[in-house]
């Protein structure tokens, strides 16, 4: 039984590393987007885009039996962090 649990935990650890690497890659992509926005005078905040991302997450949750509230809150955190990063890249001072 212990080996089975250890195997499952090892699988979970590997999945966590994939998730973290994907978040890292997402943030790197947002940096590229922020650089484009800075170079082309595009406003950082794109509220319609936030809605698109959140609706896509909600649909994914419905299709894969994952709580939509959880995904909504998760994406609130992810979006808040990427907005913070974009602000930094674009040069908007962080709030004090």
Secondary structure, DSSP 4 states (H G I P E B T S, - for coil): -HHHHHHHHHHHHHHHHHHHHHHHHHHHHHHHHHHHHHHTT--S--HHHHHHHHHHHHHHHHHTT--HHHHHHHHHHHHHHHHHHHHHHHTPPPP-
